[in-house]
Amino acid sequence: MGLSGKAKAFAGFVAIEHTLFALPFAYAGAILGAGGWPTASQLLWITVAMVGARNAALGLNRIIDRHIDARNPRTCSRHLPAGKLSYAEAIAFTIASLGLLVLAAWMLNPLCVKLLPLVIPPLVLYPYAKRFTWTCHYWMVPAQFFAPFGGWVAVRGEIGPEALILGLAVGLWIAGFDIFYALQDIKFDRENGLFSIPASLGINKALWVARLTHLVVIALLVWLYYQAHISLAYLLAVLLAATILVFQHLMIRSPEDTARAIKAFNLNLVVGPLLFAGIVAGVLNLK
């Protein structure tokens, strides 16, 4: 395999689109924390931190789950089970990604470095959660939380309530869609002793749990408006995001709709840039 082929394999190994989805949330936290545009240096190292963190998170997930993935018809073609990358290559890539995260934190500010011991454990724990609890979807909340929270801390060097609210909203947003994602593997999870809300509670109850989770998300995003004292332009973005959420849930209203779970999940690629634009407009008082 040539250099370009290997680079493509690594990009697929960590689902590079996941990083593209998470980046706007990190930038949103940074702009909210700065009360405007961060410096070019801050934006650069926030980007490096996010690339490192997301690649490490997906790398750890694929490494830890490689034997499960090999047994699952849906995931057996992933890079490790299919032999597209070796175990050693996956380990080296994941360690290098963690190194990028540590370097970026060092270049940003001392608080970012001090918080590193809190960032890394959730990346490891989430893949193991489905082995013993149906609450596994919510174990990814801490990992997702650190994208906007980290953006805020990177520019402020302190912790604020706005960072906590936005981080929790983003974490729960993704947890709700992780429930959707798990709809594909109900049969496999039950046959292999793995846990998820759909496998444990059934599809209909799982869909209601996802709906309630996303109601909390919208409430948190509205709370952020009052906490951060930003303009109404942000609330318009929240309204549009809520509309997308409703549409996504309408796509999957019954057990027969599980095949549409991925299409609904992929609409999230619109949400990050939308909320980013809303926060930019809200902070800069654009109306």
TAVEN-V168423 format. One record per residue. RES is the residue in one small letter. BURIAL is I if it has 9 or more other C-alpha atoms within 8 Angstrom, else O. Layout:
((RES:BURIAL) (RES:BURIAL))
This chain:
((m:O) (g:O) (l:O) (s:O) (g:O) (k:I) (a:O) (k:O) (a:I) (f:I) (a:I) (g:I) (f:I) (v:I) (a:I) (i:I) (e:O) (h:I) (t:I) (l:O) (f:I) (a:I) (l:I) (p:I) (f:I) (a:I) (y:I) (a:I) (g:I) (a:I) (i:I) (l:I) (g:I) (a:I) (g:O) (g:I) (w:O) (p:I) (t:O) (a:O) (s:O) (q:I) (l:I) (l:O) (w:I) (i:I) (t:I) (v:I) (a:I) (m:I) (v:I) (g:I) (a:I) (r:I) (n:I) (a:I) (a:I) (l:I) (g:I) (l:I) (n:I) (r:I) (i:I) (i:I) (d:I) (r:I) (h:O) (i:O) (d:I) (a:I) (r:O) (n:I) (p:O) (r:O) (t:I) (c:I) (s:I) (r:I) (h:I) (l:I) (p:I) (a:I) (g:O) (k:I) (l:I) (s:O) (y:O) (a:O) (e:O) (a:I) (i:I) (a:O) (f:I) (t:I) (i:I) (a:I) (s:I) (l:I) (g:I) (l:I) (l:I) (v:I) (l:I) (a:I) (a:I) (w:I) (m:O) (l:I) (n:I) (p:I) (l:I) (c:I) (v:I) (k:O) (l:O) (l:I) (p:O) (l:O) (v:I) (i:O) (p:O) (p:I) (l:I) (v:I) (l:I) (y:I) (p:I) (y:I) (a:I) (k:I) (r:O) (f:O) (t:I) (w:I) (t:I) (c:I) (h:I) (y:O) (w:I) (m:I) (v:I) (p:I) (a:I) (q:I) (f:I) (f:I) (a:I) (p:I) (f:I) (g:I) (g:I) (w:I) (v:I) (a:I) (v:I) (r:I) (g:I) (e:O) (i:I) (g:O) (p:O) (e:I) (a:I) (l:I) (i:I) (l:I) (g:I) (l:I) (a:I) (v:I) (g:I) (l:I) (w:I) (i:I) (a:I) (g:I) (f:I) (d:I) (i:I) (f:I) (y:I) (a:I) (l:I) (q:I) (d:O) (i:I) (k:O) (f:O) (d:I) (r:I) (e:O) (n:O) (g:O) (l:I) (f:I) (s:I) (i:I) (p:I) (a:I) (s:O) (l:O) (g:I) (i:I) (n:O) (k:I) (a:I) (l:I) (w:O) (v:I) (a:I) (r:I) (l:O) (t:I) (h:I) (l:O) (v:I) (v:I) (i:I) (a:O) (l:I) (l:I) (v:I) (w:I) (l:I) (y:I) (y:O) (q:O) (a:O) (h:O) (i:I) (s:I) (l:O) (a:I) (y:I) (l:I) (l:I) (a:I) (v:I) (l:O) (l:O) (a:I) (a:I) (t:O) (i:I) (l:I) (v:O) (f:O) (q:I) (h:I) (l:O) (m:I) (i:I) (r:O) (s:O) (p:O) (e:O) (d:I) (t:I) (a:O) (r:I) (a:I) (i:I) (k:O) (a:I) (f:I) (n:O) (l:I) (n:I) (l:O) (v:O) (v:I) (g:I) (p:I) (l:I) (l:I) (f:I) (a:I) (g:I) (i:I) (v:I) (a:I) (g:I) (v:I) (l:O) (n:I) (l:O) (k:O))
